Amino acid sequence: MIEIGFIIFLFYANLLMGEFNRSAPHARTLAFAVHDILTIPNFIIANIAAFIGYVVFEFLRKKL
Protein backbone atom coordinates (compact mmCIF):
# COMPACT_ATOMS: atom_id res chain seq x y z
CA MET A 1 0.00 0.00 0.00
CA ILE A 2 2.87 2.39 0.71
CA GLU A 3 4.29 1.94 -2.77
CA ILE A 4 0.91 2.54 -4.40
CA GLY A 5 0.30 5.64 -2.28
CA PHE A 6 3.72 7.00 -3.15
CA ILE A 7 3.17 6.49 -6.88
CA ILE A 8 -0.20 8.27 -6.66
CA PHE A 9 1.46 11.11 -4.74
CA LEU A 10 4.14 11.46 -7.41
CA PHE A 11 1.50 11.43 -10.16
CA TYR A 12 -0.48 14.26 -8.56
CA ALA A 13 2.69 16.21 -7.72
CA ASN A 14 3.69 16.01 -11.38
CA LEU A 15 0.24 17.18 -12.48
CA LEU A 16 0.37 20.07 -10.02
CA MET A 17 3.78 21.22 -11.27
CA GLY A 18 2.58 21.00 -14.85
CA GLU A 19 -0.53 22.97 -14.01
CA PHE A 20 1.55 25.87 -12.71
CA ASN A 21 3.76 25.80 -15.80
CA ARG A 22 0.98 25.89 -18.39
CA SER A 23 -1.63 28.06 -16.70
CA ALA A 24 -2.01 31.77 -17.29
CA PRO A 25 -0.36 34.07 -14.73
CA HIS A 26 -3.71 35.22 -13.35
CA ALA A 27 -4.79 31.64 -12.68
CA ARG A 28 -1.71 30.50 -10.77
CA THR A 29 -3.24 29.90 -7.41
CA LEU A 30 -3.06 26.68 -5.46
CA ALA A 31 -6.85 26.44 -5.22
CA PHE A 32 -7.24 26.79 -8.99
CA ALA A 33 -4.57 24.16 -9.69
CA VAL A 34 -5.95 21.66 -7.18
CA HIS A 35 -9.47 22.13 -8.53
CA ASP A 36 -8.18 21.53 -12.05
CA ILE A 37 -6.23 18.32 -11.31
CA LEU A 38 -8.55 16.56 -8.85
CA THR A 39 -10.88 14.92 -11.34
CA ILE A 40 -12.27 11.41 -11.70
CA PRO A 41 -10.28 10.64 -14.90
CA ASN A 42 -7.03 11.73 -13.23
CA PHE A 43 -7.86 9.57 -10.20
CA ILE A 44 -8.50 6.53 -12.41
CA ILE A 45 -5.26 7.10 -14.33
CA ALA A 46 -3.32 7.49 -11.07
CA ASN A 47 -4.69 4.23 -9.72
CA ILE A 48 -3.96 2.30 -12.91
CA ALA A 49 -0.42 3.72 -13.05
CA ALA A 50 0.11 2.92 -9.37
CA PHE A 51 -1.03 -0.67 -9.82
CA ILE A 52 1.21 -1.17 -12.87
CA GLY A 53 4.14 0.40 -11.02
CA TYR A 54 3.53 -1.82 -8.01
CA VAL A 55 3.46 -4.96 -10.14
CA VAL A 56 6.65 -3.98 -11.99
CA PHE A 57 8.55 -3.13 -8.79
CA GLU A 58 7.45 -6.35 -7.11
CA PHE A 59 8.57 -8.32 -10.15
CA LEU A 60 11.96 -6.59 -10.13
CA ARG A 61 12.31 -6.98 -6.38
CA LYS A 62 11.75 -10.75 -6.63
CA LYS A 63 13.96 -11.04 -9.72
CA LEU A 64 16.92 -9.32 -8.10
C-alpha positions as CSV (number, residue, x, y, z in Angstrom):
1,M,0.0,0.0,0.0
2,I,2.9,2.4,0.7
3,E,4.3,1.9,-2.8
4,I,0.9,2.5,-4.4
5,G,0.3,5.6,-2.3
6,F,3.7,7.0,-3.1
7,I,3.2,6.5,-6.9
8,I,-0.2,8.3,-6.7
9,F,1.5,11.1,-4.7
10,L,4.1,11.5,-7.4
11,F,1.5,11.4,-10.2
12,Y,-0.5,14.3,-8.6
13,A,2.7,16.2,-7.7
14,N,3.7,16.0,-11.4
15,L,0.2,17.2,-12.5
16,L,0.4,20.1,-10.0
17,M,3.8,21.2,-11.3
18,G,2.6,21.0,-14.9
19,E,-0.5,23.0,-14.0
20,F,1.5,25.9,-12.7
21,N,3.8,25.8,-15.8
22,R,1.0,25.9,-18.4
23,S,-1.6,28.1,-16.7
24,A,-2.0,31.8,-17.3
25,P,-0.4,34.1,-14.7
26,H,-3.7,35.2,-13.3
27,A,-4.8,31.6,-12.7
28,R,-1.7,30.5,-10.8
29,T,-3.2,29.9,-7.4
30,L,-3.1,26.7,-5.5
31,A,-6.9,26.4,-5.2
32,F,-7.2,26.8,-9.0
33,A,-4.6,24.2,-9.7
34,V,-5.9,21.7,-7.2
35,H,-9.5,22.1,-8.5
36,D,-8.2,21.5,-12.1
37,I,-6.2,18.3,-11.3
38,L,-8.6,16.6,-8.9
39,T,-10.9,14.9,-11.3
40,I,-12.3,11.4,-11.7
41,P,-10.3,10.6,-14.9
42,N,-7.0,11.7,-13.2
43,F,-7.9,9.6,-10.2
44,I,-8.5,6.5,-12.4
45,I,-5.3,7.1,-14.3
46,A,-3.3,7.5,-11.1
47,N,-4.7,4.2,-9.7
48,I,-4.0,2.3,-12.9
49,A,-0.4,3.7,-13.1
50,A,0.1,2.9,-9.4
51,F,-1.0,-0.7,-9.8
52,I,1.2,-1.2,-12.9
53,G,4.1,0.4,-11.0
54,Y,3.5,-1.8,-8.0
55,V,3.5,-5.0,-10.1
56,V,6.6,-4.0,-12.0
57,F,8.5,-3.1,-8.8
58,E,7.5,-6.4,-7.1
59,F,8.6,-8.3,-10.2
60,L,12.0,-6.6,-10.1
61,R,12.3,-7.0,-6.4
62,K,11.7,-10.8,-6.6
63,K,14.0,-11.0,-9.7
64,L,16.9,-9.3,-8.1
